[in-house]
Amino acid sequence: MLDRTKTKFSHVKPGDTDYVSGGLRDFFLYRDLGVAQATNGAVIAHLVKANKAPEKGTGWHRHEAQFQIVIMLKGWARFMYEDKETRVKAGDCVHQRPGVQHFLFDYSPDMEYLEIVSPADFKTVDVEPVCAIPDPTPWPS
């Protein structure tokens, strides 16, 4: 017999939810995929896309999460993962180990990624800078 008490079936289609501001970063837009509600907060899945040109980026931080992946769907983004610059492009998948200190500092105008994190209400903690950050690529006018 199936246990239906912990999670629910969910099917979110493209027109069911909109991209909205008000997420973790004001320069991105977020589209909820219904997973947090379906899993009672165990996991969140959302689409994230560029909304404004990179200026200062995310700042150095880490997440208090058990699991986090980013799957780049369109465009590219440049991260610092501790002292290593990493360019993530469409088709790439990054597993961000718990507690890794990182900084998203540059991205293309068409950047869009799927982020899956557990738990859904993960915390973001600012940390001291690990190293210098390269300048972002200017967007075309």
C-alpha positions as a Python dict, from the first residue, in 0.01 Angstrom:
ca = {
    (1, 'M'): (0, 0, 0),
    (2, 'L'): (126, 349, -82),
    (3, 'D'): (194, 592, 203),
    (4, 'R'): (23, 916, 104),
    (5, 'T'): (62, 1095, 438),
    (6, 'K'): (407, 1252, 398),
    (7, 'T'): (394, 1388, 45),
    (8, 'K'): (135, 1471, -217),
    (9, 'F'): (129, 1435, -593),
    (10, 'S'): (210, 1762, -769),
    (11, 'H'): (201, 1865, -1135),
    (12, 'V'): (281, 2229, -1208),
    (13, 'K'): (257, 2339, -1573),
    (14, 'P'): (424, 2649, -1720),
    (15, 'G'): (110, 2865, -1695),
    (16, 'D'): (27, 2756, -1339),
    (17, 'T'): (282, 2975, -1161),
    (18, 'D'): (448, 3302, -1259),
    (19, 'Y'): (797, 3437, -1210),
    (20, 'V'): (788, 3677, -917),
    (21, 'S'): (1027, 3902, -732),
    (22, 'G'): (1067, 3889, -357),
    (23, 'G'): (1285, 3581, -337),
    (24, 'L'): (1627, 3552, -182),
    (25, 'R'): (1785, 3796, -434),
    (26, 'D'): (1615, 4109, -574),
    (27, 'F'): (1804, 4082, -905),
    (28, 'F'): (1646, 3741, -980),
    (29, 'L'): (1289, 3627, -1044),
    (30, 'Y'): (1161, 3300, -897),
    (31, 'R'): (897, 3054, -1018),
    (32, 'D'): (766, 2808, -759),
    (33, 'L'): (724, 2453, -888),
    (34, 'G'): (494, 2332, -608),
    (35, 'V'): (741, 2087, -456),
    (36, 'A'): (769, 2254, -114),
    (37, 'Q'): (394, 2227, -64),
    (38, 'A'): (382, 1871, -200),
    (39, 'T'): (664, 1757, 32),
    (40, 'N'): (541, 1948, 338),
    (41, 'G'): (859, 2157, 335),
    (42, 'A'): (1109, 1874, 292),
    (43, 'V'): (1230, 2002, -48),
    (44, 'I'): (1193, 2316, -256),
    (45, 'A'): (1228, 2333, -634),
    (46, 'H'): (1210, 2660, -818),
    (47, 'L'): (1321, 2816, -1142),
    (48, 'V'): (1543, 3121, -1106),
    (49, 'K'): (1617, 3368, -1383),
    (50, 'A'): (1809, 3690, -1427),
    (51, 'N'): (1606, 4006, -1377),
    (52, 'K'): (1874, 4277, -1352),
    (53, 'A'): (2238, 4303, -1459),
    (54, 'P'): (2491, 4186, -1199),
    (55, 'E'): (2631, 4470, -995),
    (56, 'K'): (2745, 4337, -659),
    (57, 'G'): (2632, 3974, -690),
    (58, 'T'): (2514, 3765, -399),
    (59, 'G'): (2797, 3841, -161),
    (60, 'W'): (2985, 3566, 20),
    (61, 'H'): (2747, 3326, 192),
    (62, 'R'): (2665, 2965, 271),
    (63, 'H'): (2338, 2780, 306),
    (64, 'E'): (2225, 2574, 600),
    (65, 'A'): (2082, 2292, 390),
    (66, 'Q'): (2120, 1918, 368),
    (67, 'F'): (2112, 1907, -12),
    (68, 'Q'): (2134, 2163, -294),
    (69, 'I'): (2176, 2135, -668),
    (70, 'V'): (2168, 2393, -946),
    (71, 'I'): (2091, 2279, -1301),
    (72, 'M'): (2163, 2556, -1553),
    (73, 'L'): (1887, 2560, -1816),
    (74, 'K'): (1983, 2869, -2018),
    (75, 'G'): (2280, 3101, -2037),
    (76, 'W'): (2563, 3088, -1784),
    (77, 'A'): (2670, 3207, -1441),
    (78, 'R'): (3008, 3252, -1275),
    (79, 'F'): (3050, 3149, -912),
    (80, 'M'): (3331, 3146, -666),
    (81, 'Y'): (3315, 2823, -469),
    (82, 'E'): (3553, 2904, -187),
    (83, 'D'): (3869, 3011, -377),
    (84, 'K'): (3782, 2846, -713),
    (85, 'E'): (3608, 3029, -997),
    (86, 'T'): (3349, 2807, -1166),
    (87, 'R'): (3160, 2891, -1486),
    (88, 'V'): (2832, 2702, -1501),
    (89, 'K'): (2666, 2691, -1843),
    (90, 'A'): (2341, 2551, -1986),
    (91, 'G'): (2330, 2176, -1933),
    (92, 'D'): (2562, 2178, -1629),
    (93, 'C'): (2461, 2047, -1288),
    (94, 'V'): (2632, 2163, -969),
    (95, 'H'): (2592, 1991, -633),
    (96, 'Q'): (2670, 2249, -365),
    (97, 'R'): (2784, 2048, -67),
    (98, 'P'): (2635, 2158, 264),
    (99, 'G'): (2809, 2467, 403),
    (100, 'V'): (3021, 2547, 96),
    (101, 'Q'): (3106, 2918, 98),
    (102, 'H'): (3023, 3073, -237),
    (103, 'F'): (2950, 3391, -430),
    (104, 'L'): (2750, 3419, -755),
    (105, 'F'): (2904, 3729, -912),
    (106, 'D'): (2827, 3721, -1286),
    (107, 'Y'): (2558, 3584, -1517),
    (108, 'S'): (2420, 3625, -1868),
    (109, 'P'): (2098, 3818, -1937),
    (110, 'D'): (1925, 3493, -2037),
    (111, 'M'): (2045, 3293, -1733),
    (112, 'E'): (1787, 3053, -1596),
    (113, 'Y'): (1841, 2761, -1361),
    (114, 'L'): (1652, 2501, -1165),
    (115, 'E'): (1742, 2493, -797),
    (116, 'I'): (1646, 2205, -568),
    (117, 'V'): (1717, 2240, -195),
    (118, 'S'): (1634, 2046, 118),
    (119, 'P'): (1484, 2157, 344),
    (120, 'A'): (1256, 2411, 173),
    (121, 'D'): (1310, 2670, 448),
    (122, 'F'): (1690, 2657, 428),
    (123, 'K'): (1881, 2948, 579),
    (124, 'T'): (2140, 3170, 409),
    (125, 'V'): (2427, 3294, 625),
    (126, 'D'): (2664, 3574, 521),
    (127, 'V'): (3033, 3485, 567),
    (128, 'E'): (3362, 3671, 559),
    (129, 'P'): (3516, 3710, 210),
    (130, 'V'): (3724, 3413, 104),
    (131, 'C'): (3907, 3587, -183),
    (132, 'A'): (3875, 3873, -432),
    (133, 'I'): (3594, 3857, -687),
    (134, 'P'): (3642, 3927, -1060),
    (135, 'D'): (3434, 4202, -1221),
    (136, 'P'): (3106, 4097, -1386),
    (137, 'T'): (3064, 4103, -1763),
    (138, 'P'): (2873, 4418, -1872),
    (139, 'W'): (2534, 4349, -2031),
    (140, 'P'): (2469, 4492, -2378),
    (141, 'S'): (2272, 4816, -2373),
}
